[in-house]
Amino acid sequence: MIKSSWKLGGLAALTLSLLAGTGVAVAQNAKVSNATVAFLMPDQASTRYEEHDFPGFKAEMEKLCPTCKVIYQNADANVSRQQQQFNSAISQGAKAIVLDPVDSSAAVSLVKQAQSQGIKVIAYDRPVPDAKADFYVSFDNQAIGKSIAASLVQHLKKANVTAGSGTGVLQINGSPTDAAAGLIKKGIHEGLDNSGYPILAEYDTPEWAPPKAQQWASGQITRFNKNILGVVAANDGTAGGAIAAFKAAGMNPVPPVTGNDATIAALQLIISGDQYNTISKPSEIVAAAAANVAVQLLAGETPKADTTLFNTPSKLFVPAVITAENLKAEIIDKKINTADQLCSGRYAEGCKKLGITQ
């Protein structure tokens, strides 16, 4: 049985309204009971899986199927561990597996293995391009990449920052084994191409690990120094690594740095002025959609897709870009995070300046 004290709070109404208008029908009436569903996440480099994705999935499954059992595992960026966890879920009788793969290529065999046994596989967040999963639920990762890059370009132009000889931006991508990172990377290039801001250097961050992003950024700061006008980082972890590198190098102010995931740490960096943007994508919403899809598939229904990606019926949510200008409206006012969570200690003054607190 699912036991959960976690509450959606202000996200509940938002989740329901988004699901109602997305083509992913809410599955409360599906005749499913006593089924086992696995929710397998890829890593702990980002806090989102523990703080948002799993709680959101668990809460929705509890509502849709109180008698269902949910298996949750996190592979901590280890491909072999995820394979073991996948096999364990099957041995425990899982009839549907929501899979966010560590390695999109390695996941091909997992998808085929499960489907050969009649087990439904929902690709989650990261697609499996070379295997047709039963469904794919995610945010639109290519749109995310384009949005964060375009936002940075707009900011630089508004500040009258022009790219002279030898100046430009750094691009820090996600893991090379993550197909979603590849989509974000493609979107970033769309946002930067023909922008007038050349890419000085580009890096694919193994395992999305912030320390590796920081190490690479440190080398580029030594190489380019003040010729770096900004950084397009593919998520908040790699953004935090880049910001730490600039701080360690004594660069003040830090050039504008993008992010993605709206982690508490990143929102606080925006409040303090150290990070320029992030992407608000309440993962609870996508997790709830994945739970609905899983229950529909188990009930023998066909979830309605709004597009097809990698030959897989898909639902892609479009998130919002967050900067200091709209952080209060998009994060605080929508009750995604509270002022108490964001405004303690050295962030108190920044919160006052942004009108988050009095």
N, C-alpha and C positions, 0 to 999 in steps of 0.2 A: 504494500500500500504506500501511497505517497504521503509523507508528512512534511508540511511546510508552514513555517510561521512568517515567511517572507510575503510582503504585501506590495502590490503594484502601486497603491496610492494614486497620485494624480495621473499616472500613466494609464490607468485602467480604461478611462473613457477615451483617451487618445488611441489606445490600442484597438478598442472595439470599433471606433469610427474609421480608423485606417483600414482595418481588416474588412469592414463592410464595403469599402469603396475600392478594393484592390482586385477583386476577382478570386480571392481565396475565401471561399465560403466558410463561415464559422460552422463548426461541425458538432454542435451540442447534441443534435438528434441522432448522430451516428450510433448504430447498435454495436458497440464494442465494449467488452468487459474482460477483466482478468488477463489482459494482454501484457506482454513485456516489450518495452520500447527502450532502446539504447540511445544515449546522447553522448557522442564521442568528440571531444574538443582537442585542438592540436597542440597548444602550448600555454605557458604561463608567463611569457614575456610581456603580454598585455594582460592587465587585470580584468578586462571586460568579461572574460568567460566565467570567472568565479563570481564577479559582482553583478553581472547583468544577464548574460545569455542563459546560463543554467537556471538561475532563479526564475527567469521569465518562462522558460520551457516547463519547468516543474510546476509552476503555479497554473499554467494553462492546461497541462495534462491532468492536474488534480481536478480542475473544473470540468473538463471534457470526459474524463474517465476515472472516477475516484477509485475504482478497483484495479486499475492498471499499475504495473510496476515499472518504475523508471530506473535504468542503470546509467550512472554517470561516471565517466572516466576522462582524465586529461593526460595526453601522451607526453607533455613537457618537451615537445619538439623532437621526440625520439621516434623514428619511423618503425623500428622493430617493436617498440613498446605499443604503438598504436595497432600494429598487426596483432599482437598478443591480446590487446583489449578487445579488438574486433572479434577475434576467435572466441574469447571468453563470453562476449555478449551472445554469440550464436549458441554456445554450449549452455548458456543460461536460459535459452528459449526465446530470445528476442525475435519478434516477427516484423519489426520495423527498426531500422537503424538510421539515426540522423548523424551524418559523418561530416566533420570539418577536417579535411585531411592535412596531415603534416607535409606530405609529399603528394602532389596531385597525380604524378605518374605512378607512384607505388600504389595509389589507391585503386587503380584500374582493376587489379586482380581481386581486391576486396569486394568491389561492387559486383563483379562477375561471380565470385564465390557465393555471395549472399543470394543473388538473384537465382542462381542455379538451384537453390534450396527453397525458393519461394518466399524469400525474405525481401521486404521492400527497403530500398535505400533512398534516403533524401539527402542529396548533397547540400551542404549548409555553409554559407559564407564564401567558401572556396570551391570552385567547380572542379569536376573531374572530366577534363576535355575529351579524353580518349575512351570513355565508357559512358554509356547512356544510363544515368541514374533514373529512378522512377520520377523524381522531381528535383528541382533546384530552387532554394529559397535564399535570398541574399539582398543586400543593398546593391545598387548599381555601381560596381567598383570602378568601371571606366569613367563614369560620370563623376565619381568622387575625385579621381585623379585630375580630371580636367578642371573641376570646380576649385580645388585648392590651388592649383597653378594659376588659373585665371584670376582668382582672388588676389594672389600675391602680385601678379602683373598689374592689376588695376590699382593696388595700393602703391606700388612703386611709381607708376605714372602720375597718380594723384599727388604724390610727394615730390614730383618733378625730378625723380632719380632717373638719369639716363645712362645707358651703357656706353661708356667710352672705350678707348683702346685697352684691351686686356681685362675688362671687367665683365661680370656676368653672374650667374647663379650656380649653386650646387644642387644636384639632384640625388636624393637618398631614397632608393627604392626598398621594397620588402624582400622577403626570401626568394631566391631564384627557384626554389622547389614548389612555390605556392602560385597556382594559376591565377588566383585573385590578385596577388601582387603584380603579376604580369599585366592584368587589366588596368590596375591603378597606374602602373608605369606607362602604359599606352596612353591613358588619359592625360597624364602629366605632360607627355610630349605634345599632345594635341593642344594643351593650354599654353605651352611655352613656344611651340613652333611659330615663327613669324611674329613673335611678341616684341622683338627688339632687344631681348635679354638672352644672350647666348648661354649655353650650358658649359661652364668651365670644366666640370668633371662630374661623373656619375658613378654610383655604387649600388650594387645589389647586396643587401644586408643578410648574411646567412642567419637563418632562424629568426629573423626580425630582432636580433639581439641588440638592445641599446648600447652595451659596452663596445660592440663591434662598430656600430655607427659612430660612436664617440671617437674611437681610435682612428677611423678613416677621416672623419671631419677634422681631427687635430692635424693630420698630415696635410690636408688641403689648406688649412689656415696657415700653416708654415709656408706652403707653396704659393698661395694667392693673397693672403693677408687681407688688406682693405679693398682689394679688387672684388671681394665677395659682396655682392649687393643683396643677396637673400638666399634662402635655402628652401627648396621644395622637398620636404620629408614626407614619406608615404603614410606614417602613422605617428601617434603621440610618443611612442617609445623611442623611435629613431629621432624624432624631433628633440626629445629631452636629451638624448645623447649628443646631438649637434650643439644644443644650447650649452650643455656642460663643457663642451670643448671650447666654445667661444669664451665662456667665463674663465676657464683655466688659462686661456691665452691672454686674458686681461682686456678683451675687446669690449668696450662700453661706449655706446649701447650695442647690444647684440643685433646683428642684421635680422630683418624679419624672417621668421621660420614658420612653415606651415606644419600642420599635423592632421590627425584623423582618428576618431574614436571618442572624443570628448571625455577622456578620463579625468578624474578629479585633479590629478597632478597637472595635466595640461590646461585645464580651466584655470587653475591657480596661476600657472605661468602666463596665461593671457591677462589675468587680473593684475599681475605684477609688471606686465609690459615686456616680458621676456620671450613670449611666443605670439606670433601674429594671428594665426587662425587654427581651427580644428573643424572636425565634422561631427555634428550632433546626429548620431544614429542610434537612438535608444534600442539597444539590441534585444530588449524584452519584446519589442514589437515583432521582429523577425523570428525570434524564438517561439513566440505565440503562434505565428503563421506556420512554422515548421511543425508544431504540435497539432495544429488543425489538419495539416496535410497528412501527417502520420495516421491520425485517427480516420480520416476519410479513406486513405489507401487500405487500412485494415478492415474497413467496412465494405470494401469492394467498390467504392465510389471513385470517380475520376476528378481530382481537384482541378479547378479551372485555372489555366495559366494565362498570363497576358503577353508572353513572348516565348521564344525558343532560343536557348543558348547552348552551344555545343551539342546540338541534337537532343536536348533535354527540355521538357516543358518547365518553364521558369516563372517565378515571381520576383521582380527586382524592385525594391523600395528606393525612393529618391530622398536622400537626407538633406539637411541644411548646413550651410557653411556658417561657423560661429566666429565672430571677432569680438573685440571689446565693445563695439558699438551695439551689438544685438545679444550679448551674452545674457543680460538680465531678462530680456523678453523671451528668448528661446530656451533658456535653461532654468532660471529661477521662477519666472512667471508660469511656466508650463510644468513646474514641480518635478523636473527631472533630477535636479539636485537642489539642496536647500542652502540658504546663506550660512547656516551653522556649519555645513560641510565644507564650504569654500572659503570662508572669511576669517578664519582663526589666525592668530599670530601675525606674522609679517604681511599677510594678505588683507588685513583689516583696513588699512588706509586705502589700498586700491579699490576695495569694495565700496568704500564711501565715495570715491571719485566717480565710480561707474553707476552710482545710485542704487546699488544693491542693498546697502545698509545706510542708516542715517548717521 
